């Protein structure tokens, strides 16, 4: 790498003055700053390979004839045509003269490699995706040293129906063979692909709409027309939220894979049980689309565990049913039941769980249930001193509500006084709630302080109650945009978030949604609004109910084994090779487990 390029890569040069010139075109400089901010490496060490790229996607089907024609036209020209998906993963590569192949292979410009800016820095694929416009990168404008002998022009392919970027078409050549015709050539090809995408969508959407209207006229049942990316519903069924839609899609994917029709029961989030008659309308081999007729069942039970609950109030004491913990999973139902037990008697309570699961939120919720929804003293246990503990103990007689966060991090010299404080709080039935971080491999120890609080509540990690994600997202988005209508998660974005492992739990979800809201400018959140690491699985298939159960079981075993796959396999009673295959099939190969 030249001294000039090294100077550009140097963090001080990039970050010292936001407006400092680097000798680069402004749009390239902006990309370099963005890439450095997200940790892109100039040596290519962060390049990522995906070995299960989809070669039968809607994008590939629409683009293949266009790419074939372009490759034939350029058969004697030293250029390469690259097709990448919405995650900037190369899914097709065509070369004119084969002299380029070796250079491209050495630079890993090949199917399966992800060229988003996060992994590959400034380049024609990832930067065009980020900018949502045609983008030219030449020579040392590339951040990766391995690409600096190349020049390329990439342009986004926008689905005319959904208006989302569905892929990138790129033309690449040696830097000394650049032509002014590259940009118009690639833009013309992109228009052809988009026309084919529209034709595909138009046909399938027309069939779906026609069958929906026929079914709607036939009777009084609620009717839903559904494909992977489209939901059309009669007013009586529009109360379904995105989790219900995911559940229905899972249901029809399981039952209409090899059948034309299926009928059976299904339960919605609001506790309504329905009988569903589903009919496949797409041809065998095409993407699934179906018509569903829904009729309520007389035995519908509104109190079953899946019931979705209203977001917790942040203003004053809770009154049932307002102020319940957000979520519809069985884990949240059990958590709420445990809190209901505790709420009847005031006295010290310990809330445990992984970092970021919402322990402080649960602590405040318990205080609300004790009718202490106003001023609650919150203390960071890691900052306690013997003097501070003595002061707190003197306040016990005032019956004032307080929360001690991070009680497992109390400094050594304050441990003994804190034990006595907790014992005294128990004797006086003081309204005290403490929180402590705990994982499957590292229970809440805190110098055994947890043994001085007789009642406890455990908050499970988000990956073990993924059904709660939609409700949590709605509450978090409402809090982020209090004066505006709450954005909705579009189906593809929802699928991608559901597939994520969430090692940072609800705190991580809040950060991801904050980024997505900024990118969507407060409107509904689509897949492309998510950070790169969270949309990688968005275009993949959705797991079936059985696979989700397997995934949860494997996640729990790996958590308990602190990521040790051999130990997890032994505990599950399966061969290690079987576990590795399952991890890969369920999209867990890049996740971290345990503490």
FENJOKA-V961522 format. One record per backbone hydrogen bond with DSSP energy under -1.0 kcal/mol. CO is the residue of the C=O (numbers start at 1). NH is the residue of the N-H. E is the energy in kcal/mol with one decimal. If there is no record, write none. Layout:
[[CO/NH/E] [CO/NH/E]]
//
This chain:
[[2/6/-2.6] [3/7/-2.2] [4/8/-1.4] [5/9/-2.2] [6/10/-1.8] [10/14/-2.0] [11/15/-3.1] [12/16/-2.1] [17/20/-2.0] [25/29/-2.9] [26/30/-2.4] [27/31/-1.5] [28/32/-2.6] [29/33/-2.5] [30/34/-2.1] [31/35/-2.8] [32/36/-2.7] [33/37/-2.0] [34/38/-1.3] [35/40/-2.7] [36/39/-1.1] [41/44/-1.0] [42/145/-2.0] [44/47/-1.4] [48/114/-2.9] [57/61/-2.5] [58/62/-2.0] [59/63/-2.7] [60/64/-2.3] [63/67/-3.0] [64/68/-2.9] [65/69/-2.2] [66/70/-2.4] [67/71/-2.9] [68/72/-2.0] [69/73/-2.2] [70/74/-1.8] [72/75/-1.1] [74/77/-1.8] [77/79/-2.5] [77/97/-1.2] [79/96/-2.5] [80/172/-2.8] [81/94/-2.6] [82/170/-2.8] [83/91/-3.3] [83/92/-1.6] [84/168/-2.4] [85/88/-2.1] [88/115/-3.2] [89/85/-2.3] [90/112/-2.9] [92/83/-2.4] [94/81/-3.2] [97/100/-1.3] [98/101/-1.2] [100/104/-2.5] [101/105/-2.9] [102/106/-2.4] [103/107/-1.6] [104/109/-2.8] [105/108/-1.3] [108/110/-1.7] [110/113/-1.9] [112/50/-3.5] [113/90/-2.3] [116/119/-1.1] [116/120/-2.8] [117/121/-1.9] [122/143/-1.4] [123/127/-2.0] [125/129/-2.0] [126/130/-2.2] [127/131/-2.6] [128/132/-1.4] [128/133/-1.1] [135/154/-2.6] [137/152/-2.7] [138/141/-1.9] [139/142/-2.0] [144/147/-1.3] [145/148/-1.3] [147/150/-2.0] [149/175/-2.3] [150/139/-2.2] [151/173/-2.6] [152/137/-2.4] [153/171/-2.3] [154/135/-3.1] [155/169/-2.4] [157/166/-2.8] [157/167/-1.1] [159/163/-2.4] [164/159/-2.9] [167/157/-3.3] [168/84/-2.9] [169/155/-2.4] [170/82/-3.1] [171/153/-2.0] [172/80/-2.8] [173/151/-2.7] [174/177/-2.0] [179/182/-1.5] [181/185/-2.1] [182/186/-2.3] [183/187/-2.4] [184/188/-2.1] [185/189/-1.8] [186/190/-2.3] [187/191/-2.0] [188/192/-1.7] [189/193/-2.2] [190/194/-2.6] [191/195/-2.1] [192/196/-1.9] [193/197/-2.5] [194/198/-2.3] [195/199/-2.2] [196/200/-2.6] [197/201/-2.8] [198/202/-3.4] [199/203/-2.2] [200/204/-2.1] [201/205/-3.3] [202/206/-2.4] [203/207/-2.2] [204/208/-2.4] [205/209/-2.9] [206/210/-2.6] [207/211/-2.4] [208/212/-2.0] [209/213/-2.4] [210/214/-1.9] [211/215/-2.4] [212/216/-2.4] [213/217/-1.6] [222/294/-3.2] [223/234/-2.1] [224/292/-3.0] [225/232/-2.8] [226/290/-2.7] [230/227/-2.5] [232/225/-3.4] [234/237/-2.0] [235/238/-1.2] [237/240/-1.2] [241/245/-2.2] [242/246/-2.3] [243/247/-2.3] [244/248/-2.7] [245/249/-2.6] [246/250/-2.4] [247/251/-2.3] [248/252/-2.8] [249/253/-2.3] [250/254/-1.9] [251/255/-2.0] [252/256/-2.7] [260/280/-3.1] [262/278/-3.3] [264/276/-3.2] [266/274/-3.1] [268/271/-1.6] [269/308/-1.6] [272/268/-2.8] [273/297/-2.6] [274/266/-2.5] [275/295/-2.0] [276/264/-2.0] [277/293/-2.4] [278/262/-2.1] [279/291/-2.5] [283/286/-2.1] [289/281/-2.3] [289/282/-1.2] [290/226/-2.7] [291/279/-2.5] [292/224/-2.6] [293/277/-2.4] [294/222/-1.9] [295/275/-3.2] [297/300/-1.7] [304/307/-2.0] [319/322/-1.7] [329/333/-2.2] [330/334/-2.4] [331/335/-2.2] [332/336/-2.9] [333/337/-2.1] [334/338/-2.3] [335/339/-2.4] [336/340/-2.5] [337/341/-1.8] [338/342/-2.1] [339/343/-2.8] [342/345/-1.9] [349/434/-2.9] [350/457/-2.8] [351/436/-2.2] [352/459/-2.8] [353/438/-1.8] [354/357/-1.6] [356/507/-1.5] [358/362/-2.1] [359/363/-2.5] [360/364/-2.4] [361/365/-2.1] [362/366/-2.4] [363/367/-1.9] [364/368/-2.2] [365/369/-2.2] [366/370/-1.4] [367/372/-3.1] [368/371/-2.1] [377/403/-3.1] [379/405/-3.0] [380/383/-2.0] [381/384/-1.3] [385/389/-2.6] [386/390/-2.2] [387/391/-1.9] [388/392/-2.1] [389/393/-2.5] [390/394/-1.6] [393/396/-1.1] [395/398/-1.9] [396/399/-1.9] [401/377/-1.9] [402/433/-1.9] [403/379/-3.2] [404/435/-2.3] [405/381/-3.8] [406/409/-2.1] [407/410/-1.1] [411/414/-1.7] [412/415/-1.1] [414/418/-1.9] [415/419/-2.4] [416/420/-2.0] [417/421/-2.1] [418/422/-2.6] [419/423/-2.3] [420/424/-2.4] [421/425/-2.4] [422/426/-1.9] [423/427/-2.1] [424/428/-1.9] [425/430/-2.5] [430/432/-2.2] [431/402/-1.9] [432/349/-1.6] [433/404/-2.1] [434/351/-3.1] [435/407/-2.9] [436/353/-1.1] [442/439/-1.8] [445/450/-1.1] [446/449/-1.9] [448/451/-1.3] [449/452/-2.0] [450/453/-1.4] [455/350/-2.3] [457/352/-2.8] [461/464/-1.5] [462/465/-1.9] [465/468/-2.4] [466/469/-1.8] [468/472/-2.8] [469/473/-3.0] [470/474/-2.1] [471/475/-2.1] [472/476/-2.9] [473/477/-2.7] [474/478/-2.0] [475/479/-2.0] [476/480/-1.9] [477/481/-1.9] [481/484/-1.6] [488/525/-2.5] [490/494/-2.6] [491/495/-2.6] [492/496/-2.0] [493/497/-2.2] [494/498/-2.5] [495/499/-1.5] [502/505/-1.3] [504/508/-1.1] [505/509/-2.0] [506/510/-2.5] [507/511/-1.8] [508/512/-2.4] [509/513/-2.6] [510/514/-2.0] [511/515/-1.9] [512/516/-2.4] [513/517/-2.9] [514/518/-1.8] [515/519/-2.1] [516/520/-2.4] [517/522/-1.8] [520/523/-1.5] [525/490/-2.7] [526/529/-1.4] [527/530/-1.5] [531/534/-2.0] [532/535/-1.5] [535/538/-1.1] [537/540/-1.3] [544/548/-2.5] [545/549/-2.0] [546/550/-2.4] [547/551/-2.9] [548/552/-2.4] [549/553/-2.2] [550/554/-2.7] [551/555/-2.8] [552/556/-2.4] [553/557/-2.2] [554/558/-2.7] [555/559/-2.5] [556/560/-2.5] [557/561/-1.6] [558/563/-3.3] [559/562/-1.5] [561/564/-1.9] [564/568/-2.3] [565/569/-2.5] [566/570/-2.1] [567/571/-2.3] [568/572/-2.0] [569/573/-1.1] [569/574/-2.2] [575/579/-2.1] [576/580/-2.4] [577/581/-2.1] [578/582/-2.3] [579/583/-2.8] [580/584/-2.1] [581/585/-2.7] [582/586/-2.3] [583/588/-3.0] [584/587/-1.3] [588/591/-1.6]]
//
